[in-house]
């Protein structure tokens, strides 16, 4: 059995974090909702969870499309499981269907038999708990899937930004001299490039024939490309300070290579400072991608996104107030919880509470 060994100082910091209840429970709640969103198809999906038909069980949720003819319907395209459930119920044939709590996916337009007017208000009978948008797509489905995309995007943004910042900052801080001077001048110039304008320009010239995956990855790459400089200053300063300590000199004496010194000795002592910025970086990423979506330069349509929902809600505030209310509530709650986590991490990992300099 593999056990993760933590030094006493790290255990003390984690214990301190657990004692800050507001941040600790905020983290648990955020992780729980994110894990639920990763399996959102089990809770919000137009596909059935289980279908029992003529003595056979079917599990369509993560399976390929099953045509209606497979269940005795008169069409060959994908089965409408809500209609199938009603048919089984009316026929009393012993067949049955179990649907998710919200039997709609974020892309489905549920016009039904009535005239397509859009913007249906919350309807518990039809399981549209937060209503629909202008194309009759379920708002709750788009909120949940949008949360999953926003959080995954933010975590990826955090990892890539830290990776780039730690690489460049460690090189400048450890090497010093001309490398540090030239690197600092480059970082200063690059950090003055207007982030928002560059993102808008690059996203607007992105080829339309690219798939959604490529467009989302390109947006992530562009945001990282213009966002890593701020963290680089912290890494460079921390490495520069730590390399003057005695344990680095001792590592050099016993013949440790620069790579080993940086990755085995310096970065582990610097990472505690960087951890305190992680929640706020995630909050900034969520806010940025939401703002870009609102402006129309973010995730490609029809990808579920909070910014797109906000734009719809603001443009139709009097007609469909439930869109703005639900989206703003979800956004404010998420950013508030992330901020609580960030404050707790910063307090728990504050070196002044656990370090004594002589």
N, C-alpha and C positions, 0 to 999 in steps of 0.2 A: 504493500500500500504506500503510495507516494504522499508525503506530507510536505506542505509548504512551511519552511522554517523562516520565521521572522525574528529579527533582532529585538531585544528588549525595548529599544527606543521606538521602533515601529509599532510594537504591540501596545505601548503606552499611548501613542498617538491615536491608534484605532479605538482603544478603550475610551479615550477622551472624546472621540467623535460619537461613539455610541451613547455617551452620557449627555450629549446635546440632543435632546429628544426631538426638537423641531426639525433639525436637519436629518437626523437618523430616520425618522418615520417618513419624511418627505422623500428620501432616497428609496426606501422600501416601497412606497406607493408608486413612485415613478417607474421603478423596475418592474413592479407587478403589472402596471398598465402596459408597459412596453412589451413584456412577455405575452400578455393577452393579445396585443396588436400583432405580434409575430405569428400568432395562430388565429388571426382575425377571421379566416375562412370558416372556422368552427362556430363563430358567433354571428358573423355578418356575411351572408353569402346567398346568392340565388340558387345555389346547388343544395340538394338535400344532404343531410348527414347520413341517413340510412333509408333505404327503400326495401321493403319486403314485398316481393311480387311472385306469385305462383310458386311459393316454397323456396325461393332464392333470395339471398340478401345482396344488396348493391350498396356500395359506398362511393357516391359520386363526387364528394368534396374535392379530393385531390386526384381524381381519376380523369381520364379523357372524356370527351363529350359522349353522352349516351343519347342516341336518337329516340324520338317518341315512339317509333314502331316497336322498340324493344319492350315497351310497357303497354302495347296494344292500342296506341294512339294512331291517328290518321295522318301523321306528318313525319318526315325523316330528319328534320333538323333537331337541335338540342332540346331535350325535354324541358317543359315548363313545370317545375316541381310543385309550384303552388296550385296550378290547375290540376296536376296529377293527384295531389292530396285531396282536393275537393271531389274529384271523380271517384277515387277509392271510397271516400266517406259516403257519397251518395249511393254507390253501387252495393255497399256492404258485402264486398266480396272476400273480406278477410285480409286483403292487402292493405298496407299502410305506409305512411311516409313521415319521417321526423325531419323537420326543417330547423334551421338556426333561429335564434331569437329574433334577428332582423333578417327576413328572407329576401334580401336584395343585395346586389353587389354595387360598388361605387360608380359603375359605368352604365348600369341598366336604367332605361327610361321607362318608367311605369305609367304610361298614359291610360291604360285600361280601355274601357269602352266609351267613356265620356269624351267630350270634346277636349282636345289638348290645349289647355290654357296655361299650364305651368304654375309654379309656386303654390303647391298644395300645403295647407296649414297642417300642423301636427295631427295625426290621425291614429289613435291607438288600435282601432278596429282593423286597419290595414297594415299595422306594424310600422307606420312611418312616424316614429316617436318624436322626431325633431322636424317633421315636414319634409318637403322636397324643394329643389331649386327650380330655376326657370325651364329646365328640360326634364323635369319630373324625376331627377335622380335623388336618391335618399340622402338627406343631409347627414344623418348619423353615420351612415356607411362611409361617406366621403370624409367625415371628421376622423373616424377611427383609422382608415387607411392613410389619410393625410398625416396623422400623428405618427404612424409607423414610418412613412417616408421621411418626414421631417427629423425624427429622432435618429434614424439610420444615417441620413445625410449629415446630421450634426456630429454624430460619433465618428463617421468617416473623415469629416472635416477636421475634427480634433486630432485624430491619429496622424493624418497626413501633415497637418500644420506643425505638430510637435516634432514629427520625424524630420522635417526639413529644417525647422528652427534649431533643433538639437544638433543636427549635423553641421550646419554652417556656424552656429554659435560656439560649438565645441572646438571646431577648427580655428576660429579666430582667437578664442580665449586661451587655448593651449599653445598655439604656435606663436602668437604675439608678433612683434616686429612689423615688417612690411606687409605680411599676410593680414595681420590685424588691421593695419591702417587702410590698405586697399579694400578689404572686406567691409570695414565700417563706412567708407565713402560710398561703396556700391549699395549697401543697405540703406543709407541715408537718401540716396538718389531714388532708389526703388520705392521706398516708403512714401515719397512725395508724389508718386503717380496717383492720380485720382481714382480710387477704387471703384466707386459706383459707375462713373462714366466708362471706364475700361470694361467693366462687366457688361454693361448695356451694349456697348459697341461690339464686343466679341460675340455675345449671345445673339445679337440681331443679324450678324453675318453668318451664323451657323447654318450649314446646309439643311434644308427642310426634309431631304430624303433620308437623313440619319434616323435610325430607330430611337425609340424613347430611351433605351438603356444608354446609348452613346451620347444622347443629348444631356441626360442627367449626369453622366460621368464627366462630360466636358464642362458643365456648369460647376461641378465640384472642383475640377482641376483649375478652372479659371479663378474661383474664389480663393482656393489655397494659394495660388500663384501670387495673389496680391494681398495676402493676409498674414504671411509668416514672419514679416520683419519685426513686428512688435515683440513677439516672444523671443526672437533672436538676441535682442539686447539683454534680456534677463539671463539667458543661458550663457552668453559670452561673459557678462560681468561675474556670474557665479563661478564659472570655470576659472576665470582669471584670478579670483580671490582664493579659491580652493587649492589651486596648483602651488601656491606659496606655502602651504602647510607642511608639517614635518612628515606626515605619512606618504606624501607624494615624493619627497626627497628620499625617504627610505625605500620606496618602490623603485626609484631610479638606481639606487645603489646596488640593489640585488639583481639588477639587469632587466627589469620589466620594460616592455616595449611601450611606445607612446599609445598604441591602440589599446593595450591592456590597461594602462594607467587611466585612460579616458573612460573606457567602458566598464572596468571593474572597480575603479576607485572614485573617479570624479563624478560621473553621472549619477551613481547611486546616492551620493551626498547632495546632489543638486536637484534630484527629482522631487524631493519633498517640497521644494519651493514651487516647482512647476505644477504639482498636483493642485495647489490652491487656486490656480487659474483655470483649471479644467472645466468646472461647472459654468463659470462665466463665459468661457469660450463656446460651450454648447448653447448657452442662452443667446449669445451673439449670432451663432450660426442659424438658429431657428428664426430669430428676428430678421436676419438678412434674407434668407430664402423666402420667408413670408412676404417681406417688402418687395422683393423682386417679382414674386408671383403676382402681387397686387398691381405692380406696374406693367405686368405682361411680359417680363423678361426672365422669368424663372423657369419652373418645370414646364415641359411641353404639354399642351392639352391633348387628351382629356385626363391627364394624370391628376388624381385627387390631391388637392393642396389647400391649405388654410388661406393663403393669399388670394386664390381664385374665388373661394367662398366669400371672403371679406369684400372683394370687389363686387360680386353679385349683390351681396347684402347692402352695401353702401349705395349702389346704383338703384336699388329697389327697396329702400328702407321703409317706405310707407306701405308697400304692397306685401312684402315678406320680412317683417321685423325679426322673425324667429331665426333667420340665417345669421344676421349680425349678432344677435343675442347669444346663440349657441357657439359661434366661432370665436367671438371675443372672450366669452367665458372660458372656453377650452384653452385659448392662447394665454390669457392672464393667469389661469390656474397653473399651467405648465411652467411658465416663466417664473412665477412666484415660488413654486416648489424647487425649481433648479436654483434660484437665488438662495433659498433657505439651505439647500445642500452646500452651496458655495460658501456661505457664511460659516457653516459648521466646520467644513473642511479647513477653511482658512484659520479659524480659531484653534482647531485641534492640531494642525500641523505648524502652528506658529513656533519657530525655533526659539524665540525668547522665553517660552514657557518651559522648555526642556533642555536648554543649553546654558552652560556657564563658561565664559571666556576668561582666561587668566592672562 
